Each structure stands twice: as C-alpha cells, then as structure tokens.
C-alpha cells in the first residue's frame, strides 16, 4: 500500500518513537511509506532510527502560524500524493484534513485527547483504557484498539541475579510530574530511606520539571540517591535497563506506558499505580506490584514488597517478559494497522 503518515513534530515522545517503529516495519512489509512533518521540530536521534527507504517531507511551519493556509496546503499535499491511506498522529490534524476522510485513520495516543475535531474520524486507540476514555465522551466513536509494540529482541535482559547492595530503581519518561508522577517516586524514595532501605533512583528523560524535581529531592534529603541522565538514545536505554533492579512507573495519567513494556521485556520487576495504561500493560496489574495512584506511601510499600520478596518478583518478571513478547510486538501492531487500512479501503471500518 501507499501510506502517508502526518505528524506535527518528530521529537522524543512516545508517539514519535512509535511512528519510527511503525514505518520501518511497514517498509519491511513492502509498502511505500512517507512521513509528512508539519512543524519545525525534529530530534536527530529519533530521525536517525527511521529507515532511509521512508520518504520524509517537511512543511517547516512555525507552530501556530496561519492555520487556514496550513489547511489548504495540507489538503493539496494529500491530493497530489494520492496515498491509499492517511495515518494521522495528532487530533488537530483531523480538523485540518478535509479530503480522504474514509481512508484516514487517527491514532489516539493519550487519555483525554480533545474530540472536537476527531469525533467522527476513524480512530485507533493505543490501549483499552484510551478507547474507554474516548467512548465515554463519544459513545458512537469508530475506534479499535491497537496496542503499541516494541522490538523485544533489541532489549538486553537482566537475568535472575540478586539486587545490588543499594537497590537500583529506574523510571523512563519525560520529566512532567503532573502527568508522569516523578515527584511521587522521589517522595517514596525518601520514605524508603527513612525506613532503612538502601535504594537509589535514576530518571531517564528530559522535561520542564527537571529543576523542580531536583529541588524536591533536596528538600526530601535524597539528592544523593536520585540521578537524572537526560535523554538517552533508545539503543542505549535498551542496553542499560538490565543494569537496574526494578522499574517504577508512577504516572498519574498514562494512555499506554511504552517504557513499562520495555522494562518488562528487560526482565525488571515492576511497580505501577492501579488503573490506567501501565496497569493494563501489566495484564491488569497481575504482572506488577501495584499502589494507589498519586500516593507516595503506598508506592514506597510496593517497592519495599518487591525488595523483600525479590526472588518471587523475579519469577513474575520472567512471566511478564513472555507476556510482552506475545502481546506487544511491533510486528503484531503493524499487522493490526494493516488490517484497519484494508478495511478503510474496502469501506468496512
């Protein structure tokens, strides 16, 4: 098929890294694939992961500039390209694109995405939680679930060794505490230390809350136990995950939790809040230790339970790795998208 993906920017978020995986697999499957990047804003590390066989076009637009001009330019671009399907990765694009409506798919990558433009679109949700969130607001939504996928073969596996003398915890995400909950984990670390646990936490990622989180660690007296690496190439993250003893992903709001699946693929015991995307990825919490959302105290207790029952948690982590391989592969994800594309072309969505 001739597939056109449209996205505003190609930075380091989950939608962007997932798009890179999707187009690479689509090329391997013999498709003709193009990405249109509407606005200025690209991450070199992410762009280098995209196959050279994928055509990349750019509008180099300043974000927010001349929306009516963008609408005209976007529709003309699509008409000239004549793709079999158009795959959109931002809700505002559904309001701008007026052509090929029956053959346009919008992937909903997060909870509470505004539906003002997308309500009548063909949609794919990255999790059951996201689909339920959409249907609660648009009961008749045309939406199917296509869970995100990862290349488990690229992730180094931790193995069954004992934890380090100082237990090493990792969290991978953008540093946006209101959503990702890094402040919850820092407070939990402080409670663990005060209870006699020898732990440290490494946050991998960048974001606007870096300085706030550093200040919080200082106030909680755990600056020497909290590390911030900034962004790392995905290949480096996949290698380094195996160095840690457990993953805690304390998101307040999360549509899926791709890094959770990656931690599971690395064989790390997992701690996540009850409900939401990460809990769903962990088979409705069965494959993780869970805690009350937005509660540092129960987060600390869940981490302590993993440390105190580490051999049993490692066995559960081994099962979690098999679960990820079976349910969250890139190949499965791209096949599901291909089925949706065919149904759109045949008018069966």
N, C-alpha and C positions, 0 to 999 in steps of 0.2 A: 504494500500500500504506500501511497504518498501521504506522509503525516507531517503536519505543521504544528509545532508547539509554540505557544506565545506566553511570555513572562515579562514582567516589568524590569527586573534586575536579576543578575546572577551573582549573588553574594554567598554567604556561608550558612544560610538557613536550611532547614530540613527539606523544604520544597525544592530548593535549588540543587542540593546534592542528590536528592531522589530523581530529579529530572535528568541529571547526568547519567545515572544508572539506567534509567528507562531508555533514553535514546541510544545508549551504547548497545543494549540488548536488542533493541528494535533493528539496529543496523546489522547485528549478527544474524537476525532472522530474515534478512533480505529486503527490508523496507527502505524506501527513500525518505530520509528524515531531515527536517530543517527546524532550527530554533530561531525565533524572532525575539530579540531582546529590545524592549521598547525604550527604556530609560538608560541614561548613563549610570553605570554602577556594576562593575564586574570584579570578582575575586580571581586572581590569576591561578591560585591553587585549584579552585573548582573548575575553571575553564580548561586547565591542562588535563583534567581527567576525562574530558569529552573526546570521543573518537574523531580523528581527522576526517572520517567519512561523513560526519554530520555537518551539514551546511549551517553556518551561523550568520544571520543577518542582524543589523542594528539600525535603530532609528536615532540613537544618541540624543534622545529628547531630555530636556530638563524636567525633572519630576514636577507635575502640576501645571505645566505650561500648555496653553491653548488646547483644551480638551476637544473642542469641536473640530479643530484642524487634525488632531490625532485620530478622531473617529473617521474622518474622511480618508486620511492616509492609511489607516489600518484596514478599512474595508476594501480600498483599492488594491492594497498589497495582497490580500487574500484572494481577491478575484483574479489577479494576474497570476498568482501561483497555482491556482486550481488544484488544491490538495484534495485527497479523498476524505480526510477528516481534519478538523482543527481541535487541538487539545489546549485548553486554557488553564493557567495556574494562578489566577488572581481574580477575585469576584468582580472587580470593577471592569475587567475586560469583557465580561458578559454583557454589560450595558453598552459598551462601545462597538462591539461587533454585531452588525445587523444582517450580514449575509451568512449563508450556510448554517442556519440555526439548527436544522435537523441533523446535521453532521458535526455539530460542535459539542465537545464534552468539557465540563468544568470540574476539576478535582478540588474538593473541599478539604483543605489541609489542616484545619483547626476548628476548635469549638467557637460558637457564637459569631461566625462569619456573617456579615450583613447579607440578607437575602433580597434586598430591594431591587437589585439588578438580576440576580441569578434564579429567582423563584421558579421561573418557567423553563429553566435550562435543563439539559441532560447533565446529571451530576454523578460523580463517583466520590464516595467518602472513604477516607483512609482508615476508618475503624467503625465498628458498630456504634461506639459512643458518639462519634461525629454524625453518623447517619441519624441516630435518635435525636440529636440536638437539632438537626435540620428539620426532621419530621415534626418535632414539637412546635415549630414555627410555621412550617409549610406542610400541612398534613398530606397533600396530594403530590408531594415532590417526586420527580422522576429521578430516583437515586439508587445506586447499587454500591455495595461495599467492595473496595479493592484495597486490601491491607498493604502497607508499604513493605518493601522487600530489601534484603541485604545479601551480599556475597559472603556467606559464612566461611567459604574456603580461604578467604583473604585474612581472616581474623585468627591471630595466634591464641591457642587455648592454654589456660592457666595450669591445668592439671590438678592433681589431688594433694599437693604439698600442704603442710600446715601453714597458718598465717604467720607473718613476720612478728617479731617480738613487739614491735609497735605496729598495730594493725593498720593497714593502708586502705583507705576508702577513696573511691573516685566518683565524681559526677561530671558528665559531659553535656554541656548545653550553653546557650547564650546566657550571659550574666544579666538576667532581667528577673529580679527576685519576686516581683509581683506575680509573675507567671511561673517561673521555674523553681522558686522556693529555696534558693541557696541560703537565705537567712535562717530558714527553719533548720537546715542541716548544721549551720555554724552554731546555733544555739544548742542543738542536740549534742554536738561535739563537746561543748563546754560542760554540759550535764554529765556526759560520759567521763570526762577527765576528772570532774569533781567527785565522781563515784569510784574512781580508782582504775578506770580503763585507760590503757596506753594506746591512744589512737591518733591518727592524723588524716587529713582530708585534702585531696587535690582536685581543684576545679579546672577543667579543661574547656576553654572557650573565652570569648570576649563579650563585652556588653557595657551598657551605660551605667550599671550598678557596681562596677569594679571598686571604686574608691569607697562607696558606702559599705560594701561587704568587708573591705579591709578594716574600716573603722569599727564595724560591728565585731569583727574578730578581736580587735584590740580591746574594746570595752568588755568583751566576754573573757578576756585573758587567755586567748588561744591563738594569738598571732603566729606563734612558733609551731603550731600544729595545722595551719591552714595555708595551702600553697595555691598560687594562681599561675598557670602556664601560658595563658593566652591561647589563641587559636593554634592548632597543630594540623598538618596535613592528615587527611583521613588514613593514609597508609601508615603514618607514624602512630596515630591513635590505635589502629588495629594491632600494631605491634606492642604498644605499651600497656594495653588493657590487662594483659596477662601478668603484669608486674604487681597488680593490686590484689587485695584480699576480698573485697566486696564492693558492690556498686550500690549507692543510694541515690534515688532519683525522686526528690521531694516536691515535684511540681504541684502547684495549686490548680492549674488548668493545663491540660495536655490532650490533644486530639488523638495522638498515637503513642509516640515515645520511641523513635527510631533508635536512639542511643541505648535504650533499655534492651531492645532486641540484640544490639551489638554486644552489650555486656553479658547477656545470656549466652550468646554464641561463643564468647570467650571463656565460659565456664565459671563466671563470678556469681557467688551467692548474691541475691538481690533483695533490696528493701525499697518498697514503693508505698504511696498512700492508697487508701481504699477508694475504689471507684476511679473512673477516668481512663484515659488511654493506656498509661503504663500498667495499670492493674489488669486491663483487658489483654495486653500483650502477654502478661504473665499468667495466661489462662484463668482469668477472673481471680487472680491472687493466689491460685493454687501453687504456683512455682516461685513464690516470693514470700518474704516476711512483710506483713503489711502494718500500717499505722493509721491513725486518724488524720485525715487531711488537715494541713495547717496547724499541726500540734507538735512542737519540738519534743515534748516529754514522751509521748508515745513513739515518736521517731527514735529517740535515744533508747527506749526499751526494746524496740525492734532490732536495732543494731546490736545491742547487748545480747539479745537472744541468739543472733547469728554467731557472735563471738563465742558465747558459752556452749553452743551446740554445733560447732563448726563441722565436724565430720558428717553429721546428718544433713547439714545445709549444703555441703559439697555434693552429696549424693543427689539432693534435689536439684542442684545446679547442673549436674550432668544430665538429668532428665530434661531440664529447661533447654539445654543446648540442642538436644534431639528434637524438642518441640519446635524451636526456632527453625532448624533445618527443614522440618516437614511443612511448616506453615508460613514462613516469611522469607521465602527465597525471591530473588529478583526475577528469575525465570517464571515462577508462578504468577507474580504480579504483572509482568508484561504479557503473559498469555491471557490473563483476565482482561486486560485493557484491549488486547486484540479481539477478544470475543465481543466486547462492547462496541468497538469500532465497526465490526462486521454487522452487528445488529443495527447500528445507526445507519449504515449504508443501505441495509435492507429494509429500513423503516420499522424495525421491531423493538426499538429501545422502550 
